Amino acid sequence: MQGPMKNIPKGEMVDLRDLVPYQEGQVVSRTLAQNPHVSLTLFAFEKGEEISTHASGGDALVTVLEGTGRFTVDGKAHILTCGQSLVMPAQIPHAVYGEERFKMLLTVVF
């Protein structure tokens, strides 16, 4: 099957957590879709790893798939666990930190 989605099996059930591995001392990502309107990316954070403060051109919805992450949005920290989500608004500084090993799905809508 062709289409805009990549790096993910099509037409079958998949556990998103299985598509991105943990790697010691790293943040690992796997892009599932990228175009001018939307970006879907899976991330695996080792404990203590982070993505430093930055801003996005679109609203960024994070959904934690396992573990615990800290999301700092405009200076305010939010601790999210499995199944919880947060929208980080476009153009607002934010950062992500692994309170423990965790995986997340990031959806950015431009």
C-alpha positions in Angstrom: 0.0 0.0 0.0 1.3 3.4 -0.9 0.3 6.7 0.8 1.6 9.5 3.1 2.2 7.2 6.1 5.6 5.6 6.4 7.6 3.4 8.8 4.5 1.7 10.0 2.7 -1.5 8.9 -0.5 -0.9 7.0 -3.7 -2.9 7.1 -2.7 -4.6 10.4 -2.9 -4.0 14.1 0.2 -2.5 15.6 1.3 -1.5 19.1 3.0 1.9 18.6 5.2 1.3 21.6 6.9 -1.5 19.6 7.9 0.7 16.7 10.5 2.8 18.6 13.2 1.2 20.8 14.9 2.6 23.8 18.6 3.3 23.4 20.8 4.1 26.4 21.7 7.7 26.6 19.5 8.8 23.7 16.2 10.1 22.5 15.1 7.9 19.6 12.4 9.0 17.0 10.5 7.5 14.2 8.6 9.6 11.7 5.2 8.2 10.6 4.0 11.1 8.5 5.4 14.5 7.5 3.8 17.1 5.2 2.9 20.8 5.3 -0.2 20.1 7.4 0.7 17.5 9.9 3.6 15.6 11.4 3.4 12.3 13.4 6.4 11.1 15.2 7.1 8.4 17.8 9.7 9.1 20.5 11.5 6.9 23.1 13.3 8.8 25.9 15.8 7.2 28.2 15.5 8.4 31.8 17.2 11.8 32.1 17.3 12.5 28.4 15.6 15.6 27.0 14.7 17.8 24.1 15.7 21.3 25.1 13.5 24.4 25.0 12.2 25.2 21.5 9.0 26.4 19.8 7.0 24.8 17.0 5.2 26.3 14.0 2.1 24.3 14.8 0.1 23.1 17.8 1.8 19.9 19.2 -0.3 17.2 20.8 1.7 14.7 22.9 0.3 11.4 24.1 2.4 9.4 26.5 2.4 5.7 25.5 4.4 4.3 28.5 6.4 5.7 31.4 6.5 9.2 32.7 7.6 12.4 31.0 7.9 16.1 32.0 6.7 18.7 29.6 7.5 22.3 30.3 5.3 24.7 28.4 6.0 28.4 28.7 7.8 27.8 32.0 5.1 25.6 33.6 6.0 21.9 34.1 3.4 19.1 33.5 4.1 15.5 34.5 2.3 13.0 32.2 2.0 9.3 32.4 0.6 6.5 30.2 -2.5 7.5 28.4 -2.3 11.2 29.2 -2.0 14.0 26.6 -1.1 17.7 26.5 -1.3 20.3 23.7 1.7 22.6 23.5 0.5 25.6 21.6 2.3 26.9 18.4 5.1 29.4 19.0 5.2 28.9 22.7 8.5 27.6 24.1 8.4 24.1 25.4 10.8 21.2 26.4 10.5 17.5 27.1 12.4 15.5 29.8 12.4 11.8 30.6 11.4 11.6 34.3 11.8 7.9 33.7 12.0 5.9 30.4 9.0 6.9 28.4 7.5 6.7 24.9 5.2 9.2 23.3 3.4 10.0 20.1 3.8 13.6 18.9 1.2 15.0 16.5 1.9 18.5 15.2 -0.9 20.3 13.2 0.3 23.2 11.2 
